[in-house]
Amino acid sequence: MTHPFFRRWRSASALVLSVAALALSPLHAAPKAAAEAFNSGKPVIFRDHFQSDSIAEWNISEDDRYNIPANTPDRLKIVDAPGLTGHKAVQFTVPRAPNSFRSELSLPHENTFCERWYSERILVPEDWVIEHYSKGNDIVMQWHAIPGNWKATYPNLEISVGGDHWFVRRSFGSARTPTRTNDTLDTIQPGHWVSWVIHAKWSPGDDGLLQLWKDGKLVMETKGPNVYSDIGIQYTPYMKTGIYHPEWHLDTDRKRTAFEADKPDATTRVIYATDIKVGGEHARLEDMTPGH
């Protein structure tokens, strides 16, 4: 007869192995059109399903591969959210290597220019290495154009980490000669979750509006154009989150030369994301506050 201790040990070991197997299992994506992904009848039209170990509504992008059917587990996986008991999050990982530069999830774009709210909690982990010498920010949230008459290179809006600070960058106007802005916010706090809320009236005209709250504090408000005006398509920029490090995408000789000569502090980037919501035009700030 097997001793009770060994029965308990086998049960515990089986549980550990099953959890490990789940973490290593691919997550399958089955992205939908905006009309299927978003519930337009409610103030909050989208919520992530990370708690159910699902990224089914999302598109997966790794490096230069877009809309792939399943993730690579060591680049993107659902885990217990560090420091948030009972919560799950997506862990995004990008190791520094030639043309290793992206691990992201994205939602579909919407036709016409819509008023939208977005919210998300992001963790820059405690072991994050501050980069002092290498160029290029780590983009963790962005809202991107879709190709039209002119392929837009820069996202209309991005939130990124550069050195030890948060940055907000914008690109709008002509896609050929865009107006670009670069605003520095406060310093990052590795090991602490940051709550972001973004309210955007997407427009190429003077009626555009952009508001950003960080941990409940309004840190940016700007009126006027915030999308491209000359690509021949009216659309709401699509949301992406994860890690995108443009300088590790060696698509030019300049980037390759700089990459090979670089002596970076950081050789791997990891962030966590959870509580992602999208709100419609009738949403309110209190609807979008992460964790509510």
C-alpha positions as CSV (number, residue, x, y, z in Angstrom):
1,M,0.0,0.0,0.0
2,T,1.3,3.4,-0.9
3,H,2.0,5.7,2.0
4,P,-0.3,8.8,2.1
5,F,2.7,11.1,1.9
6,F,3.7,9.7,-1.5
7,R,0.1,9.9,-2.8
8,R,0.0,13.6,-1.9
9,W,3.5,14.1,-3.4
10,R,2.3,12.5,-6.7
11,S,-0.8,14.6,-6.7
12,A,1.2,17.8,-6.1
13,S,3.7,16.9,-8.7
14,A,1.0,16.2,-11.3
15,L,-0.6,19.6,-10.6
16,V,2.8,21.3,-11.1
17,L,3.4,19.4,-14.3
18,S,-0.1,20.3,-15.6
19,V,0.4,24.0,-14.8
20,A,3.8,23.9,-16.5
21,A,2.3,22.2,-19.6
22,L,-0.4,24.8,-19.8
23,A,2.1,27.6,-19.7
24,L,4.0,25.9,-22.6
25,S,0.9,25.2,-24.7
26,P,0.3,27.5,-27.6
27,L,-2.5,30.0,-27.4
28,H,-4.5,30.0,-30.5
29,A,-5.9,33.2,-32.1
30,A,-9.0,33.5,-34.1
31,P,-9.2,37.2,-34.8
32,K,-12.5,38.7,-35.8
33,A,-13.7,41.8,-37.7
34,A,-14.4,44.8,-35.5
35,A,-18.2,44.2,-35.7
36,E,-17.7,40.7,-34.1
37,A,-15.0,41.6,-31.6
38,F,-16.7,44.7,-30.2
39,N,-20.1,44.9,-28.5
40,S,-21.3,48.3,-29.7
41,G,-24.4,48.1,-27.5
42,K,-22.6,48.7,-24.2
43,P,-20.4,51.6,-22.9
44,V,-17.5,49.1,-22.6
45,I,-17.4,47.3,-25.9
46,F,-14.4,45.0,-25.3
47,R,-12.7,43.3,-22.3
48,D,-9.8,40.9,-22.5
49,H,-10.3,37.2,-21.6
50,F,-6.9,36.5,-20.1
51,Q,-8.6,35.2,-17.0
52,S,-9.9,32.4,-19.2
53,D,-6.5,31.8,-20.7
54,S,-7.8,33.1,-24.0
55,I,-6.4,35.5,-26.6
56,A,-8.9,34.4,-29.3
57,E,-10.0,37.9,-30.3
58,W,-6.5,39.1,-30.8
59,N,-4.0,39.1,-33.7
60,I,-0.6,37.8,-32.7
61,S,2.6,39.4,-34.1
62,E,6.1,38.2,-33.5
63,D,9.0,40.0,-35.2
64,D,8.1,40.3,-38.9
65,R,5.4,37.7,-38.8
66,Y,1.9,39.1,-38.6
67,N,-1.5,37.5,-37.8
68,I,0.1,34.1,-36.9
69,P,-2.4,31.4,-35.8
70,A,-0.6,30.6,-32.5
71,N,2.0,32.1,-30.2
72,T,5.5,31.0,-29.4
73,P,5.3,30.4,-25.6
74,D,8.7,31.8,-24.7
75,R,7.7,35.0,-26.4
76,L,4.1,35.4,-25.4
77,K,2.1,33.6,-22.7
78,I,-0.6,34.0,-20.1
79,V,0.7,33.8,-16.5
80,D,-0.4,34.7,-13.0
81,A,-0.1,38.5,-12.8
82,P,2.8,39.3,-10.5
83,G,1.6,41.1,-7.4
84,L,-2.1,41.0,-8.4
85,T,-3.7,38.1,-6.5
86,G,-6.3,36.2,-8.6
87,H,-5.4,38.1,-11.8
88,K,-3.8,36.8,-15.0
89,A,-1.8,38.7,-17.4
90,V,0.0,38.3,-20.7
91,Q,3.8,38.1,-20.4
92,F,5.6,39.5,-23.5
93,T,9.3,38.7,-24.1
94,V,11.7,40.0,-26.7
95,P,15.3,38.8,-26.5
96,R,17.9,41.0,-28.1
97,A,19.0,39.3,-31.3
98,P,19.2,40.2,-35.0
99,N,15.6,40.9,-36.2
100,S,14.1,39.9,-32.8
101,F,12.1,43.0,-32.1
102,R,8.4,42.4,-31.6
103,S,6.0,40.4,-29.4
104,E,2.5,42.0,-29.6
105,L,-1.2,41.5,-29.6
106,S,-3.5,43.7,-31.7
107,L,-7.2,44.3,-32.0
108,P,-9.0,45.0,-35.4
109,H,-9.4,48.5,-36.8
110,E,-12.8,50.0,-37.3
111,N,-14.1,51.9,-40.3
112,T,-14.7,55.6,-40.0
113,F,-13.3,57.8,-37.3
114,C,-14.7,56.8,-33.9
115,E,-14.6,58.2,-30.4
116,R,-13.0,55.5,-28.2
117,W,-11.7,54.9,-24.7
118,Y,-8.9,52.4,-23.9
119,S,-7.5,51.2,-20.6
120,E,-4.8,48.8,-19.5
121,R,-2.5,47.9,-16.7
122,I,1.2,47.5,-17.5
123,L,3.9,46.1,-15.3
124,V,7.6,46.9,-16.0
125,P,9.1,44.2,-13.8
126,E,11.4,44.7,-10.9
127,D,14.4,43.3,-12.8
128,W,14.0,45.7,-15.7
129,V,17.4,46.9,-16.8
130,I,17.6,50.7,-17.4
131,E,19.2,51.3,-20.8
132,H,21.7,54.1,-20.7
133,Y,23.5,53.9,-24.0
134,S,21.5,52.1,-26.7
135,K,19.0,54.0,-28.9
136,G,15.4,53.2,-29.3
137,N,12.4,53.0,-27.0
138,D,10.4,49.9,-26.0
139,I,6.9,50.6,-27.3
140,V,4.3,48.9,-25.0
141,M,1.1,50.4,-26.3
142,Q,0.4,51.9,-29.8
143,W,-2.5,52.8,-32.1
144,H,-1.6,52.3,-35.7
145,A,-2.7,53.3,-39.1
146,I,-3.6,50.9,-41.8
147,P,-2.1,51.1,-45.3
148,G,-3.9,53.4,-47.8
149,N,-2.5,55.6,-50.5
150,W,0.6,56.0,-48.3
151,K,1.9,53.4,-45.9
152,A,2.3,55.2,-42.6
153,T,5.5,54.3,-40.9
154,Y,4.8,55.8,-37.4
155,P,1.8,55.0,-35.1
156,N,-0.7,57.8,-34.5
157,L,-0.1,57.3,-30.8
158,E,2.4,55.3,-28.8
159,I,3.3,54.9,-25.1
160,S,6.9,53.7,-24.6
161,V,9.7,53.3,-22.2
162,G,13.0,55.0,-22.9
163,G,15.9,55.0,-20.4
164,D,14.1,55.4,-17.1
165,H,11.2,57.5,-18.3
166,W,7.7,57.0,-19.9
167,F,7.2,58.7,-23.3
168,V,4.1,59.6,-25.3
169,R,4.7,60.0,-29.0
170,R,2.2,61.1,-31.7
171,S,2.2,61.2,-35.5
172,F,-0.5,62.8,-37.6
173,G,-1.3,65.0,-40.6
174,S,0.3,64.0,-43.9
175,A,1.5,60.4,-43.9
176,R,4.3,61.5,-46.3
177,T,5.5,64.3,-44.1
178,P,3.9,63.7,-40.7
179,T,3.8,66.0,-37.8
180,R,5.4,64.2,-34.9
181,T,5.5,65.0,-31.2
182,N,7.5,63.4,-28.4
183,D,6.5,64.1,-24.7
184,T,8.4,62.9,-21.7
185,L,6.4,61.9,-18.7
186,D,7.6,60.8,-15.3
187,T,10.1,58.1,-14.4
188,I,9.2,54.4,-14.5
189,Q,8.9,52.4,-11.3
190,P,9.9,48.8,-12.0
191,G,7.9,46.4,-10.0
192,H,4.8,48.6,-9.8
193,W,1.7,48.2,-12.0
194,V,0.7,51.4,-14.0
195,S,-2.9,52.1,-14.9
196,W,-3.4,53.8,-18.2
197,V,-6.7,55.3,-19.6
198,I,-6.8,56.9,-23.0
199,H,-9.7,58.9,-24.4
200,A,-9.5,59.7,-28.2
201,K,-11.8,61.4,-30.6
202,W,-9.9,60.2,-33.7
203,S,-10.0,62.8,-36.4
204,P,-7.8,64.5,-39.0
205,G,-9.5,67.9,-38.2
206,D,-9.7,70.4,-35.4
207,D,-12.4,68.4,-33.6
208,G,-9.9,65.7,-32.6
209,L,-9.2,65.1,-28.9
210,L,-6.7,63.1,-27.0
211,Q,-6.6,62.7,-23.2
212,L,-4.3,60.4,-21.2
213,W,-4.6,59.4,-17.5
214,K,-1.7,57.7,-15.7
215,D,-2.7,56.1,-12.3
216,G,-5.8,58.3,-12.2
217,K,-3.9,61.6,-13.0
218,L,-4.5,63.5,-16.3
219,V,-1.1,63.7,-17.8
220,M,-1.9,64.9,-21.3
221,E,-4.8,66.7,-23.1
222,T,-4.5,67.9,-26.6
223,K,-7.1,69.0,-29.2
224,G,-6.8,68.9,-33.0
225,P,-5.7,66.4,-35.6
226,N,-4.5,63.0,-34.4
227,V,-4.7,60.7,-37.4
228,Y,-3.3,60.8,-41.0
229,S,-5.3,62.9,-43.4
230,D,-4.1,61.8,-46.9
231,I,-4.2,58.0,-47.0
232,G,-7.6,57.8,-48.6
233,I,-9.2,55.7,-45.8
234,Q,-11.3,56.7,-42.8
235,Y,-10.6,54.4,-40.0
236,T,-10.1,54.2,-36.2
237,P,-6.5,53.3,-35.5
238,Y,-6.1,49.8,-34.2
239,M,-4.7,49.1,-30.7
240,K,-1.6,47.0,-30.2
241,T,0.1,46.1,-26.9
242,G,3.2,44.2,-25.9
243,I,6.9,45.0,-26.8
244,Y,8.1,46.6,-30.0
245,H,11.7,47.7,-30.2
246,P,12.2,49.3,-33.7
247,E,16.0,49.6,-33.5
248,W,16.3,45.7,-33.3
249,H,14.5,45.4,-36.6
250,L,17.5,45.4,-38.9
251,D,15.7,46.4,-42.1
252,T,18.3,49.1,-43.0
253,D,22.1,49.1,-43.2
254,R,22.2,51.9,-40.7
255,K,20.3,49.8,-38.1
256,R,22.4,46.7,-38.7
257,T,25.7,48.7,-38.3
258,A,24.4,50.3,-35.1
259,F,23.1,47.0,-33.7
260,E,26.5,45.3,-34.3
261,A,28.4,48.1,-32.8
262,D,26.2,48.5,-29.8
263,K,27.0,47.5,-26.2
264,P,23.6,47.5,-24.6
265,D,22.7,47.3,-20.9
266,A,19.6,45.2,-21.6
267,T,19.7,41.9,-23.6
268,T,16.1,40.9,-23.0
269,R,12.9,42.9,-22.6
270,V,9.8,41.6,-20.6
271,I,6.6,43.3,-19.7
272,Y,3.2,42.2,-18.4
273,A,-0.3,43.5,-19.4
274,T,-3.8,42.9,-18.1
275,D,-7.2,44.5,-17.6
276,I,-7.5,45.7,-21.2
277,K,-10.8,47.4,-22.1
278,V,-12.1,49.4,-25.0
279,G,-15.0,51.8,-24.5
280,G,-17.4,53.4,-26.9
281,E,-18.4,57.0,-27.2
282,H,-20.8,56.7,-24.2
283,A,-18.2,55.3,-21.8
284,R,-17.0,57.3,-18.9
285,L,-13.7,57.6,-17.1
286,E,-15.0,55.5,-14.2
287,D,-16.1,52.8,-16.6
288,M,-12.5,52.5,-17.9
289,T,-10.5,52.7,-14.7
290,P,-8.4,49.4,-14.7
291,G,-9.5,47.0,-12.0
292,H,-13.1,48.2,-12.0
